Amino acid sequence: MKLRALKGMVASVAVGALMAGAAMADELKIAYTGYSTDNTFWIGVANAAAAKADDMGIELLDLTASSPDAAAQKDAVDRAINMGVDGIIIGSVDNRAFDASLDMAKRKGIPVVAVDTGIEHDHVGSLVQTDNLAAAGIAGEYIVSQLDKGSVLILGGSAGHQTGNARRDGVLTAAEAAGHEVIFQICDWQDACAYETTVNFLQSNPDIKAIFSAWDPGALAAVSAATELGKLDDLVIVGFDGNPANLVSIEAGEQAATIKQDNTRMGAEAVANLVGLIKGEEVAAFTPIDGILITSDNVGDFK
């Protein structure tokens, strides 16, 4: 009788613990704000984050603006904090914009995870990111392998943007080490700027033989500009992201290469890390994700 009673008690405790765990998962509400909803790469991050949250039984509020807007994103983070969410994921437009918001999140005990771009604040508990410097280094080595001589034009992101700077530096270091002149132009991740910059520099500097864009749509803009000027066949154009349209361009022999980011893994890992922080578990401060070089030799494996 005593043994049966003890077994019953253990079973009841186990069931109770499982129910409590399920209840905790069901009650969790997290907010996500990415770069924009009009960017292929970020659509993938958001979809993966939503799928992971759904698998874990967690409510995810996607507060991402339709276009890149640093002020609107800061407002979204502040709204999430005032709503009392359990945690926040930020894929920042401007990683310097969140000091006051993160101070408030810290006071309220709301954990924060950064995805894709680091945010320098002691309350950011985890960064999930492609190893941009190493991945861009791979892109730079590829560019060098394709050139005998000539200059390299780099189309960059925003001034001071951690992700953009790392991608610039990876290519710049490899190209300069091989003796190539490097020209860097800030484009604020804007495709129109990438197009205009490519046109202007190709017309004024015939020594440019390679173009690296820190984001894939910028690489497609460079392809368009070079095509219109009749100079595409003389250029090595490399992007970064692994977007579907760029894979088509590589297969067509236009864009030479891109670095693929695993945006599906990034979104899922960001949610998993945030839930770990909410539960008080030990979570890696940095989750690096490898970049993959895609060229005409392997593009079929990724389509």
KOLMAR-369544 format. One record per residue (C-alpha): x negated, y negated, z; residue in three letters. Coordinates in steps of 0.02 Angstrom, whole numbers. Layout:
! KOLMAR-369544
NODE       c1       c2       c3   type
NODE        X        Y        Z    Ala
...
END
This chain:
! KOLMAR-369544
NODE       c1       c2       c3   type
NODE        0        0        0    Met
NODE     -138     -120       49    Lys
NODE     -234      -79     -111    Leu
NODE      -81     -109     -217    Arg
NODE      -48     -274     -129    Ala
NODE     -228     -327     -157    Leu
NODE     -219     -283     -342    Lys
NODE      -57     -381     -355    Gly
NODE     -138     -530     -272    Met
NODE     -289     -524     -391    Val
NODE     -174     -511     -541    Ala
NODE      -72     -658     -481    Ser
NODE     -227     -764     -455    Val
NODE     -293     -717     -629    Ala
NODE     -128     -760     -712    Val
NODE     -119     -922     -616    Gly
NODE     -294     -970     -671    Ala
NODE     -254     -933     -852    Leu
NODE      -95    -1035     -842    Met
NODE     -187    -1179     -761    Ala
NODE     -320    -1174     -897    Gly
NODE     -187    -1172    -1032    Ala
NODE      -97    -1315     -949    Ala
NODE     -257    -1416     -941    Met
NODE     -289    -1388    -1126    Ala
NODE     -109    -1433    -1170    Asp
NODE     -118    -1593    -1070    Glu
NODE     -280    -1657    -1147    Leu
NODE     -262    -1804    -1264    Lys
NODE     -413    -1870    -1358    Ile
NODE     -435    -2012    -1481    Ala
NODE     -538    -2012    -1640    Tyr
NODE     -590    -2163    -1743    Thr
NODE     -698    -2135    -1896    Gly
NODE     -778    -2248    -2025    Tyr
NODE     -623    -2260    -2136    Ser
NODE     -485    -2155    -2212    Thr
NODE     -535    -2199    -2391    Asp
NODE     -703    -2110    -2388    Asn
NODE     -719    -1928    -2444    Thr
NODE     -851    -1883    -2316    Phe
NODE     -752    -1958    -2171    Trp
NODE     -590    -1876    -2228    Ile
NODE     -681    -1711    -2206    Gly
NODE     -742    -1757    -2031    Val
NODE     -567    -1809    -1978    Ala
NODE     -484    -1653    -2048    Asn
NODE     -610    -1540    -1960    Ala
NODE     -588    -1633    -1795    Ala
NODE     -399    -1618    -1808    Ala
NODE     -410    -1432    -1849    Ala
NODE     -526    -1398    -1703    Lys
NODE     -415    -1495    -1584    Ala
NODE     -265    -1397    -1645    Asp
NODE     -357    -1233    -1618    Asp
NODE     -396    -1286    -1439    Met
NODE     -218    -1343    -1403    Gly
NODE     -270    -1525    -1384    Ile
NODE     -180    -1679    -1447    Glu
NODE     -290    -1786    -1559    Leu
NODE     -243    -1965    -1601    Leu
NODE     -327    -2023    -1762    Asp
NODE     -346    -2213    -1747    Leu
NODE     -457    -2235    -1900    Thr
NODE     -428    -2390    -2007    Ala
NODE     -395    -2372    -2193    Ser
NODE     -555    -2465    -2238    Ser
NODE     -718    -2500    -2144    Pro
NODE     -680    -2636    -2017    Asp
NODE     -791    -2652    -1863    Ala
NODE     -672    -2768    -1770    Ala
NODE     -522    -2656    -1804    Ala
NODE     -621    -2505    -1745    Gln
NODE     -669    -2590    -1582    Lys
NODE     -486    -2634    -1556    Asp
NODE     -441    -2451    -1586    Ala
NODE     -565    -2395    -1454    Val
NODE     -496    -2523    -1331    Asp
NODE     -318    -2465    -1367    Arg
NODE     -368    -2285    -1335    Ala
NODE     -446    -2332    -1169    Ile
NODE     -292    -2431    -1116    Asn
NODE     -182    -2284    -1166    Met
NODE     -278    -2177    -1042    Gly
NODE     -339    -2043    -1162    Val
NODE     -452    -1908    -1091    Asp
NODE     -594    -1939    -1212    Gly
NODE     -645    -2033    -1370    Ile
NODE     -744    -1988    -1527    Ile
NODE     -820    -2133    -1624    Ile
NODE     -889    -2126    -1801    Gly
NODE     -946    -2306    -1799    Ser
NODE     -934    -2438    -1934    Val
NODE    -1054    -2547    -1833    Asp
NODE    -1140    -2454    -1693    Asn
NODE    -1183    -2618    -1605    Arg
NODE    -1002    -2669    -1578    Ala
NODE     -950    -2564    -1428    Phe
NODE    -1045    -2622    -1274    Asp
NODE     -895    -2701    -1184    Ala
NODE     -780    -2559    -1237    Ser
NODE     -898    -2425    -1176    Leu
NODE     -924    -2518    -1013    Asp
NODE     -736    -2508     -988    Met
NODE     -730    -2324    -1037    Ala
NODE     -867    -2289     -911    Lys
NODE     -772    -2378     -772    Arg
NODE     -617    -2276     -811    Lys
NODE     -712    -2112     -825    Gly
NODE     -666    -2080    -1007    Ile
NODE     -805    -1979    -1094    Pro
NODE     -865    -2034    -1266    Val
NODE     -947    -1937    -1408    Val
NODE    -1027    -2019    -1560    Ala
NODE    -1020    -1931    -1729    Val
NODE    -1134    -1965    -1879    Asp
NODE    -1209    -2125    -1807    Thr
NODE    -1290    -2150    -1638    Gly
NODE    -1227    -2284    -1519    Ile
NODE    -1352    -2353    -1394    Glu
NODE    -1255    -2350    -1232    His
NODE    -1282    -2243    -1078    Asp
NODE    -1100    -2188    -1074    His
NODE    -1109    -2099    -1242    Val
NODE    -1126    -1920    -1181    Gly
NODE    -1163    -1834    -1346    Ser
NODE    -1211    -1872    -1525    Leu
NODE    -1164    -1752    -1665    Val
NODE    -1260    -1799    -1819    Gln
NODE    -1352    -1743    -1973    Thr
NODE    -1538    -1757    -1942    Asp
NODE    -1540    -1906    -2059    Asn
NODE    -1726    -1942    -2053    Leu
NODE    -1775    -1762    -2091    Ala
NODE    -1640    -1743    -2223    Ala
NODE    -1689    -1905    -2310    Ala
NODE    -1868    -1845    -2302    Gly
NODE    -1814    -1695    -2405    Ile
NODE    -1732    -1814    -2530    Ala
NODE    -1891    -1917    -2535    Gly
NODE    -2000    -1766    -2568    Glu
NODE    -1884    -1713    -2708    Tyr
NODE    -1894    -1886    -2787    Ile
NODE    -2084    -1883    -2776    Val
NODE    -2088    -1711    -2857    Ser
NODE    -1992    -1780    -3007    Gln
NODE    -2100    -1935    -3036    Leu
NODE    -2272    -1958    -3112    Asp
NODE    -2269    -2145    -3083    Lys
NODE    -2148    -2288    -3056    Gly
NODE    -2054    -2378    -2919    Ser
NODE    -1912    -2316    -2810    Val
NODE    -1758    -2424    -2778    Leu
NODE    -1667    -2386    -2614    Ile
NODE    -1485    -2441    -2597    Leu
NODE    -1458    -2454    -2410    Gly
NODE    -1317    -2466    -2285    Gly
NODE    -1291    -2606    -2160    Ser
NODE    -1429    -2704    -2075    Ala
NODE    -1478    -2619    -1913    Gly
NODE    -1366    -2468    -1942    His
NODE    -1450    -2317    -1862    Gln
NODE    -1393    -2192    -1994    Thr
NODE    -1436    -2303    -2141    Gly
NODE    -1605    -2347    -2070    Asn
NODE    -1651    -2164    -2045    Ala
NODE    -1602    -2122    -2224    Arg
NODE    -1702    -2269    -2290    Arg
NODE    -1854    -2223    -2187    Asp
NODE    -1856    -2041    -2238    Gly
NODE    -1863    -2083    -2424    Val
NODE    -1976    -2234    -2401    Leu
NODE    -2106    -2136    -2304    Thr
NODE    -2115    -1996    -2431    Ala
NODE    -2121    -2114    -2581    Ala
NODE    -2252    -2231    -2510    Glu
NODE    -2360    -2085    -2454    Ala
NODE    -2362    -2027    -2636    Ala
NODE    -2414    -2201    -2695    Gly
NODE    -2247    -2265    -2761    His
NODE    -2188    -2443    -2733    Glu
NODE    -2022    -2448    -2640    Val
NODE    -1892    -2584    -2660    Ile
NODE    -1757    -2589    -2526    Phe
NODE    -1592    -2680    -2540    Gln
NODE    -1454    -2687    -2409    Ile
NODE    -1285    -2648    -2486    Cys
NODE    -1175    -2628    -2330    Asp
NODE    -1115    -2460    -2397    Trp
NODE    -1021    -2554    -2534    Gln
NODE    -1008    -2469    -2705    Asp
NODE     -991    -2636    -2797    Ala
NODE    -1154    -2694    -2721    Cys
NODE    -1240    -2532    -2772    Ala
NODE    -1181    -2559    -2951    Tyr
NODE    -1232    -2742    -2960    Glu
NODE    -1400    -2711    -2876    Thr
NODE    -1439    -2570    -2997    Thr
NODE    -1395    -2677    -3147    Val
NODE    -1498    -2824    -3087    Asn
NODE    -1653    -2725    -3041    Phe
NODE    -1654    -2613    -3194    Leu
NODE    -1644    -2767    -3304    Gln
NODE    -1782    -2861    -3211    Ser
NODE    -1898    -2716    -3164    Asn
NODE    -1928    -2584    -3298    Pro
NODE    -2049    -2495    -3181    Asp
NODE    -1904    -2424    -3077    Ile
NODE    -1896    -2237    -3111    Lys
NODE    -1794    -2175    -2963    Ala
NODE    -1645    -2236    -2862    Ile
NODE    -1594    -2171    -2691    Phe
NODE    -1425    -2218    -2621    Ser
NODE    -1395    -2191    -2436    Ala
NODE    -1216    -2139    -2475    Trp
NODE    -1149    -2038    -2621    Asp
NODE    -1021    -2160    -2694    Pro
NODE    -1165    -2284    -2709    Gly
NODE    -1260    -2155    -2810    Ala
NODE    -1113    -2138    -2929    Leu
NODE    -1110    -2328    -2946    Ala
NODE    -1295    -2321    -2991    Ala
NODE    -1258    -2186    -3120    Val
NODE    -1123    -2297    -3198    Ser
NODE    -1238    -2447    -3204    Ala
NODE    -1383    -2349    -3279    Ala
NODE    -1267    -2270    -3408    Thr
NODE    -1202    -2438    -3465    Glu
NODE    -1380    -2502    -3484    Leu
NODE    -1432    -2346    -3580    Gly
NODE    -1563    -2302    -3449    Lys
NODE    -1489    -2150    -3364    Leu
NODE    -1605    -2025    -3449    Asp
NODE    -1757    -2119    -3382    Asp
NODE    -1702    -2113    -3199    Leu
NODE    -1696    -1994    -3053    Val
NODE    -1542    -2040    -2951    Ile
NODE    -1516    -1959    -2781    Val
NODE    -1374    -1983    -2658    Gly
NODE    -1327    -1927    -2484    Phe
NODE    -1168    -1838    -2423    Asp
NODE    -1130    -1699    -2546    Gly
NODE     -963    -1769    -2603    Asn
NODE     -865    -1668    -2733    Pro
NODE     -873    -1805    -2867    Ala
NODE    -1062    -1812    -2848    Asn
NODE    -1076    -1624    -2869    Leu
NODE     -983    -1642    -3034    Val
NODE    -1106    -1779    -3084    Ser
NODE    -1254    -1668    -3041    Ile
NODE    -1181    -1524    -3141    Glu
NODE    -1159    -1643    -3288    Ala
NODE    -1343    -1691    -3281    Gly
NODE    -1311    -1871    -3226    Glu
NODE    -1353    -1883    -3042    Gln
NODE    -1509    -1782    -3004    Ala
NODE    -1477    -1728    -2825    Ala
NODE    -1390    -1762    -2661    Thr
NODE    -1411    -1713    -2480    Ile
NODE    -1258    -1621    -2417    Lys
NODE    -1196    -1659    -2243    Gln
NODE    -1092    -1526    -2157    Asp
NODE     -948    -1642    -2113    Asn
NODE     -836    -1495    -2065    Thr
NODE     -958    -1439    -1931    Arg
NODE     -984    -1618    -1874    Met
NODE     -798    -1646    -1841    Gly
NODE     -777    -1479    -1752    Ala
NODE     -934    -1498    -1645    Glu
NODE     -883    -1674    -1593    Ala
NODE     -717    -1611    -1525    Val
NODE     -798    -1462    -1438    Ala
NODE     -930    -1572    -1357    Asn
NODE     -801    -1699    -1300    Leu
NODE     -693    -1565    -1219    Val
NODE     -847    -1499    -1132    Gly
NODE     -883    -1673    -1061    Leu
NODE     -703    -1692    -1005    Ile
NODE     -714    -1527     -912    Lys
NODE     -878    -1576     -830    Gly
NODE     -980    -1447     -924    Glu
NODE    -1161    -1469     -979    Glu
NODE    -1160    -1531    -1159    Val
NODE    -1309    -1563    -1273    Ala
NODE    -1349    -1748    -1285    Ala
NODE    -1392    -1722    -1469    Phe
NODE    -1321    -1592    -1587    Thr
NODE    -1425    -1602    -1747    Pro
NODE    -1353    -1531    -1907    Ile
NODE    -1466    -1489    -2053    Asp
NODE    -1449    -1575    -2221    Gly
NODE    -1457    -1471    -2381    Ile
NODE    -1535    -1528    -2545    Leu
NODE    -1417    -1497    -2691    Ile
NODE    -1485    -1505    -2869    Thr
NODE    -1432    -1432    -3036    Ser
NODE    -1515    -1270    -2980    Asp
NODE    -1393    -1236    -2838    Asn
NODE    -1245    -1351    -2864    Val
NODE    -1136    -1204    -2915    Gly
NODE    -1152    -1134    -2739    Asp
NODE    -1066    -1285    -2664    Phe
NODE     -922    -1320    -2784    Lys
END
